[in-house]
Amino acid sequence: MEKIADGLKSYFSKTDVILWLFTAIATVYSLLLISDMQRAGNYNYMFTQSVAIVLGIVVAVVISLVNYNFIIKLWWLFALIGVGLAGLVFLFGIQVSGTDDTAWIQLPGGFTFQPSEFMKICFIITFTKHLCFLNEIDKIKSLGGVISLLVHVGIPVMLIHIQGDDGAVLIFLFIAIVMSFLAGVQSKYFAVLGGTLAVGLPILWNFFLNNEHRNRILALFDLDGNAMTNYGWQQYQGKVSIASGQMLGSGLYNGNRVEFGIVPEQENDFIFTVAGEEFGFVGCVILLFILAVIIIRILINGKKAYDNKGAYICYGVFAMIASQVIINIGMVLGIIPVIGITLPFFSSGGTSVMSMMISVGLVQSVMNNQEVDMDKAKIRLGSQSRIKI
């Protein structure tokens, strides 16, 4: 027992205890919300979520024990896994209830699996390797280096866009932008990209967005029109549920709107509305505080990393979680169109919660396996490619 205690003490002394703690708090809170909305239907979301959380935690701990440098060395394997997952969707992809994309795979026992969630992790690993390589050959600021990064992110973006999961496309783009910027890609390239997107908006609107996408955007500005009973219905009902909770909420298992499932997909993309109705404004603030601490701790760990590989991994996970939180809350509040983005750690869905746990495991791997050789550390910290934040 003493050896086990010493081992645990040593492990937690090297990992981010606060990040572990708030990850655990988030999972407990999410189970409370899911158990609450379980009243609205017959499907056992609690079982799926609980199993996924346990498996996710086990995998996360294992990953945290593996040296992140070894993980990066296997970038080619993760590239193959990412492309392979996308290929499986083209072969066996299905459309599940409540979605408008073919981005899921049916598993035995009635379970479904969304490959794009794990593709994000594969992308963070391969993009980290790519950025490190460009830094090593001093090409991170060159046009050729930037073009190679665009090609890299363009592969998963196009594969997922073809599947119809444009919400995931936005997350991939956000990850790539944040990682590239913090790796030292010059601001002028982002300015050119922004200008190109601005000029190309009419083309994007007319030729790339379908009627579904356009109507969801227009619904944000048509609060008194037909959108209220169609494309804007989900967001309207979500805001009503949040408002009904007032300051302290109706209490766990007491919300009538939750019980009758008035908000579509309240167990998934709109889980925030359950917190609003049952726990009120206070419950919403607590939920956002938990997520804010997780996001900030990951960013701090990126700053603490001894080398670029560790820093870029943390920045990629930071970008993934932060972008999903911003977009999901924006969707629920009617600021952003509904595009099918889950709320990290809280939305029901085994694939989503497992990917979040694995991403935390990656960050903990960076903290748990830091090089202690000060000569190596000085060389890495002396690199001018890292942006200090």
Long-range contacts (C-beta under 8 A, 24 or more apart in sequence): 11-368, 14-367, 14-368, 14-370, 15-64, 15-364, 15-367, 15-368, 16-297, 16-301, 16-363, 16-364, 16-367, 18-293, 18-297, 19-294, 19-297, 19-298, 19-301, 19-360, 19-363, 19-364, 20-360, 20-364, 22-290, 22-293, 22-294, 22-297, 23-294, 23-345, 23-357, 23-360, 25-290, 26-290, 26-291, 26-294, 26-345, 26-346, 27-53, 27-345, 27-353, 29-275, 29-286, 29-287, 29-290, 29-346, 30-271, 30-345, 30-346, 30-347, 30-348, 30-353, 32-252, 33-271, 33-274, 33-275, 33-278, 33-346, 34-267, 34-271, 34-348, 36-252, 36-253, 36-255, 36-258, 36-274, 36-278, 37-258, 37-261, 37-266, 37-267, 37-271, 37-274, 39-253, 39-258, 39-259, 40-258, 40-259, 40-260, 40-261, 40-266, 40-267, 41-261, 41-267, 45-267, 45-348, 48-111, 48-348, 48-349, 48-350, 49-348, 49-349, 49-350, 49-353, 51-350, 52-349, 52-350, 52-351, 52-353, 52-354, 53-353, 53-357, 55-354, 56-353, 56-354, 56-356, 56-357, 56-358, 57-357, 59-354, 59-357, 59-358, 59-361, 60-357, 60-358, 60-360, 60-361, 60-364, 61-361, 62-361, 63-358, 63-361, 63-362, 63-364, 63-365, 64-361, 64-364, 64-365, 64-367, 64-368, 65-365, 65-368, 66-365, 66-369, 67-365, 67-369, 68-309, 68-310, 68-313, 68-362, 68-365, 68-366, 68-369, 69-309, 69-369, 71-125, 71-362, 71-365, 72-125, 72-128, 72-129, 72-132, 72-309, 72-313, 74-125, 75-125, 75-126, 75-128, 75-129, 78-121, 78-122, 78-125, 78-126, 79-122, 79-126, 81-118, 81-122, 82-118, 82-119, 82-122, 82-123, 82-126, 82-156, 83-155, 83-159, 85-115, 85-116, 85-118, 85-119, 85-122, 86-115, 86-116, 86-119, 86-156, 86-159, 86-160, 86-163, 88-115, 89-115, 89-116, 89-163, 90-162, 90-163, 93-163, 98-264, 98-265, 98-268, 99-340, 100-164, 100-212, 100-340, 101-163, 101-164, 101-165, 101-166, 101-340, 102-163, 102-164, 103-160, 103-163, 103-164, 103-165, 103-168, 111-350, 112-351, 113-350, 113-351, 114-349, 114-351, 114-352, 116-160, 116-163, 116-165, 116-168, 117-351, 117-352, 117-354, 117-355, 118-351, 118-355, 118-358, 119-156, 119-160, 119-168, 120-168, 120-171, 120-172, 120-175, 120-320, 120-355, 120-359, 121-355, 121-358, 121-359, 121-362, 123-153, 123-156, 123-172, 123-175, 123-316, 124-175, 124-179, 124-313, 124-316, 124-317, 124-320, 124-359, 124-362, 125-313, 125-362, 126-152, 127-152, 127-153, 127-175, 127-176, 127-179, 127-312, 127-316, 128-179, 128-309, 128-312, 128-313, 128-316, 129-309, 131-179, 131-180, 131-183, 131-308, 131-312, 132-308, 132-309, 132-312, 134-183, 135-183, 135-184, 135-308, 135-383, 135-385, 140-183, 140-184, 140-185, 140-385, 141-184, 141-185, 141-186, 145-185, 146-180, 146-185, 146-189, 149-176, 149-180, 149-185, 152-176, 165-340, 166-213, 166-339, 167-327, 167-339, 167-340, 167-341, 168-341, 170-323, 170-327, 170-339, 170-341, 171-320, 171-323, 171-324, 171-327, 171-341, 174-319, 174-320, 174-323, 175-316, 175-319, 175-320, 175-323, 177-319, 178-315, 178-316, 178-318, 178-319, 179-312, 179-315, 179-316, 179-319, 181-387, 182-302, 182-311, 182-312, 182-315, 182-386, 182-387, 182-389, 183-308, 183-312, 183-315, 183-385, 183-386, 183-387, 184-384, 184-385, 184-386, 184-387, 213-337, 216-337, 216-338, 216-339, 217-337, 219-337, 220-334, 220-335, 220-336, 220-337, 231-338, 232-334, 233-264, 234-263, 234-264, 234-265, 234-270, 234-338, 235-331, 235-332, 235-333, 235-334, 235-338, 236-334, 237-262, 237-263, 237-264, 237-273, 238-263, 238-266, 238-270, 238-272, 238-273, 238-332, 238-333, 238-334, 239-332, 239-333, 239-334, 241-266, 241-273, 241-274, 241-276, 241-277, 242-272, 242-273, 242-276, 242-277, 242-284, 242-332, 242-333, 243-276, 244-276, 244-277, 245-276, 245-277, 245-278, 245-279, 245-280, 245-281, 245-283, 245-284, 246-280, 246-281, 247-280, 247-281, 247-282, 248-279, 248-280, 248-281, 248-282, 248-283, 249-276, 249-277, 249-278, 249-279, 249-280, 249-282, 249-283, 250-277, 250-278, 250-280, 251-278, 252-278, 252-279, 253-278, 254-278, 267-347, 267-348, 268-342, 268-347, 268-348, 268-349, 269-328, 269-331, 269-332, 269-338, 269-340, 269-341, 269-342, 269-343, 269-347, 270-331, 270-332, 271-343, 271-346, 271-347, 271-348, 272-328, 272-329, 272-332, 272-343, 272-346, 273-332, 275-346, 287-346, 288-329, 290-345, 291-321, 291-325, 291-344, 291-345, 294-321, 294-344, 294-345, 294-360, 295-321, 295-322, 295-325, 298-360, 298-363, 299-389, 301-363, 301-366, 301-367, 302-366, 303-388, 303-389, 304-367, 305-366, 305-370, 306-370, 306-371, 306-376, 306-377, 306-380, 306-381, 307-371, 307-380, 308-380, 308-383, 308-385, 308-386, 310-366, 310-370, 311-386, 313-362, 313-363, 313-365, 313-366, 314-363, 314-366, 317-359, 317-360, 317-362, 317-363, 320-359, 321-356, 321-359
